Amino acid sequence: MSPEPQAPGSIALILASASPRRAELLRAAGLDFTVVPVAIDERPLDGETPPAYVERLAREKAQAAMRNESSSLVILAADTTVVIDGVLLGKPADAREATEMLSRLAGRTHEVMTGVAVVPANRQIITAVDTTRVRFVEMTPDDIAWYVASGEPFGKAGAYGIQGRASRFVDRVEGSYTNVVGLPIATVWRLLRAVEGLGPLEPGA
């Protein structure tokens, strides 16, 4: 019998994000990385579509990381937003805004979009946008108040974390689950495999 093929190993990355959820997803996928947070202006441009918005922010984060880092490691940057009725729902500033966002999402289907940017050794940025559709069950005012009081909505696009308490309100997910958490891992891996200059992939353990 032929030996089973070994899984491709890790690629050393710079993750241009302070998001613990993105770090957890990369770690679970067996990728090695160093966190290098970057700060950019995340306000949308006039007339900018949601896919263009997340792709631009991912690109700008990658560019900021390039300016801050002298190493030749591959850079990974991403930006996630929630979209409903064509409106971008970012991170809520306070409990009132979180309540408004959740009230809008309750009983309806929305989209989660993540722009991903990868910068290989040749420093030519490649990007992709992943979209997942998520449907929430109906939520009562008490449901929303309970969830907001938990503190979980803060720091999350659309005021919810699908991997946490909000999972009880998620009726259906169409597309990448990890995209909703904050990083579409299959898309990231596809981009990493596609870029030139990475060299051969080492066999995994």
C-alpha positions as CSV (number, residue, x, y, z in Angstrom):
1,M,0.0,0.0,0.0
2,S,1.2,3.5,-0.8
3,P,1.7,5.8,2.2
4,E,-1.0,8.4,2.9
5,P,-0.1,11.8,1.5
6,Q,1.0,14.3,4.1
7,A,-0.8,17.5,4.6
8,P,0.9,20.7,3.5
9,G,2.5,22.5,6.4
10,S,2.5,26.0,7.8
11,I,3.5,29.1,6.1
12,A,5.0,31.8,8.3
13,L,2.8,34.9,8.2
14,I,2.5,38.4,9.6
15,L,-1.2,38.8,10.6
16,A,-2.0,42.5,10.3
17,S,-4.8,42.4,12.8
18,A,-5.3,42.4,16.5
19,S,-8.5,40.3,16.3
20,P,-8.3,37.4,18.6
21,R,-10.9,35.5,16.5
22,R,-8.7,35.7,13.4
23,A,-5.7,34.5,15.4
24,E,-7.7,31.6,16.8
25,L,-8.9,30.6,13.3
26,L,-5.4,30.7,11.9
27,R,-4.0,28.7,14.8
28,A,-6.7,26.1,14.4
29,A,-5.8,25.7,10.8
30,G,-2.2,25.0,11.7
31,L,-0.7,28.3,10.3
32,D,2.2,30.0,12.0
33,F,2.0,33.8,12.4
34,T,3.1,36.9,14.2
35,V,0.5,39.5,15.1
36,V,1.4,43.0,13.9
37,P,-1.7,45.3,14.5
38,V,-2.2,48.2,12.2
39,A,-4.5,51.2,12.4
40,I,-6.2,52.8,9.4
41,D,-9.2,55.0,8.7
42,E,-12.1,52.6,8.3
43,R,-14.8,55.1,7.2
44,P,-16.4,54.1,3.9
45,L,-16.0,56.3,0.8
46,D,-19.0,58.0,-0.8
47,G,-20.8,55.6,-3.1
48,E,-18.5,52.7,-2.2
49,T,-20.1,49.3,-2.4
50,P,-19.7,46.8,0.5
51,P,-17.4,44.4,-1.4
52,A,-15.2,47.3,-2.6
53,Y,-15.2,48.6,1.0
54,V,-13.9,45.5,2.6
55,E,-11.4,44.8,-0.2
56,R,-10.0,48.3,0.1
57,L,-9.6,48.1,3.8
58,A,-7.9,44.8,3.6
59,R,-5.5,46.2,1.0
60,E,-4.8,49.3,3.1
61,K,-4.1,47.2,6.2
62,A,-1.7,45.1,4.2
63,Q,0.0,48.2,2.9
64,A,0.3,49.6,6.4
65,A,1.9,46.4,7.6
66,M,4.4,46.6,4.7
67,R,5.4,50.1,5.8
68,N,5.9,48.9,9.4
69,E,7.7,45.6,8.7
70,S,11.0,45.1,7.1
71,S,10.9,41.3,7.0
72,S,10.0,39.3,3.8
73,L,7.4,37.2,5.6
74,V,4.0,36.8,3.9
75,I,1.5,39.4,5.1
76,L,-2.2,38.6,5.7
77,A,-4.8,41.3,6.3
78,A,-8.6,41.3,6.4
79,D,-11.6,43.3,7.1
80,T,-15.1,42.1,7.8
81,T,-18.5,43.9,7.7
82,V,-22.1,43.0,8.0
83,V,-24.5,44.2,5.3
84,I,-28.3,44.4,5.4
85,D,-30.5,46.5,3.0
86,G,-27.3,47.7,1.5
87,V,-26.2,49.3,4.8
88,L,-22.8,48.5,6.4
89,L,-23.0,47.5,10.0
90,G,-19.7,47.9,11.7
91,K,-18.8,47.6,15.4
92,P,-21.4,49.1,17.7
93,A,-20.2,52.2,19.6
94,D,-22.5,51.6,22.6
95,A,-25.5,49.5,23.8
96,R,-28.0,51.7,21.9
97,E,-26.3,51.1,18.6
98,A,-25.9,47.4,19.3
99,T,-29.6,47.1,20.1
100,E,-30.5,48.9,16.8
101,M,-28.3,46.6,14.8
102,L,-29.6,43.4,16.3
103,S,-33.2,44.7,15.9
104,R,-32.5,45.1,12.2
105,L,-31.0,41.7,11.9
106,A,-33.7,39.8,13.8
107,G,-35.8,37.4,11.7
108,R,-34.0,38.3,8.5
109,T,-31.1,37.3,6.3
110,H,-28.0,39.5,6.1
111,E,-24.6,39.1,4.4
112,V,-21.2,38.9,6.1
113,M,-18.4,40.1,3.8
114,T,-14.7,39.8,4.4
115,G,-12.0,41.3,2.2
116,V,-8.7,39.4,2.4
117,A,-5.3,40.7,1.2
118,V,-2.1,38.6,0.9
119,V,1.3,40.0,0.3
120,P,3.9,37.5,-0.8
121,A,7.7,38.1,-0.9
122,N,7.5,40.0,-4.2
123,R,5.2,42.5,-2.4
124,Q,2.5,42.3,-5.1
125,I,-0.8,42.4,-3.2
126,I,-3.6,39.9,-4.2
127,T,-7.1,40.2,-2.8
128,A,-10.4,38.4,-2.6
129,V,-13.8,39.0,-1.1
130,D,-15.8,36.2,0.6
131,T,-19.6,36.6,1.2
132,T,-21.7,34.4,3.5
133,R,-25.5,34.7,4.0
134,V,-26.8,34.4,7.6
135,R,-30.4,34.2,8.7
136,F,-31.4,35.1,12.3
137,V,-34.5,33.8,14.0
138,E,-37.0,36.3,15.4
139,M,-35.6,38.0,18.6
140,T,-37.8,39.6,21.3
141,P,-36.7,42.8,22.9
142,D,-35.8,40.8,26.0
143,D,-33.6,38.5,23.8
144,I,-31.8,41.5,22.5
145,A,-31.4,43.2,25.9
146,W,-30.0,40.0,27.3
147,Y,-27.5,39.6,24.5
148,V,-26.4,43.3,24.7
149,A,-26.0,43.1,28.4
150,S,-23.7,40.1,28.0
151,G,-21.1,42.4,26.4
152,E,-20.5,40.1,23.5
153,P,-21.7,42.4,20.7
154,F,-19.0,45.0,21.3
155,G,-15.9,44.9,19.1
156,K,-17.8,42.8,16.5
157,A,-19.2,43.8,13.1
158,G,-23.0,43.6,13.2
159,A,-23.0,43.5,17.0
160,Y,-22.8,39.7,17.3
161,G,-20.3,36.8,17.5
162,I,-21.7,33.7,15.8
163,Q,-19.3,31.4,17.8
164,G,-20.6,32.7,21.1
165,R,-24.0,33.3,22.7
166,A,-25.4,34.7,19.5
167,S,-25.3,31.1,18.1
168,R,-28.8,30.5,19.6
169,F,-30.2,33.2,17.3
170,V,-28.6,31.9,14.0
171,D,-31.1,29.9,12.0
172,R,-29.1,29.3,8.8
173,V,-25.6,29.9,7.3
174,E,-25.0,29.8,3.6
175,G,-21.3,29.9,2.8
176,S,-18.2,29.9,4.9
177,Y,-18.8,29.7,8.6
178,T,-15.3,30.9,9.4
179,N,-16.0,34.0,7.3
180,V,-18.7,35.0,9.8
181,V,-16.3,34.5,12.7
182,G,-13.9,36.9,11.0
183,L,-11.7,35.1,8.4
184,P,-12.6,32.8,5.5
185,I,-9.9,30.2,6.1
186,A,-10.4,28.3,2.8
187,T,-10.1,31.5,0.8
188,V,-7.0,32.5,2.8
189,W,-5.4,29.1,2.1
190,R,-6.3,29.4,-1.6
191,L,-4.6,32.8,-1.8
192,L,-1.5,31.5,0.0
193,R,-1.2,28.6,-2.3
194,A,-1.7,30.8,-5.4
195,V,0.9,33.5,-4.7
196,E,4.3,33.2,-6.3
197,G,7.5,33.2,-4.3
198,L,6.4,31.2,-1.3
199,G,8.6,28.3,-2.1
200,P,7.8,24.6,-1.5
201,L,5.4,23.8,1.2
202,E,6.9,21.7,4.0
203,P,5.1,18.4,5.0
204,G,3.0,18.9,8.1
205,A,3.3,16.9,11.3
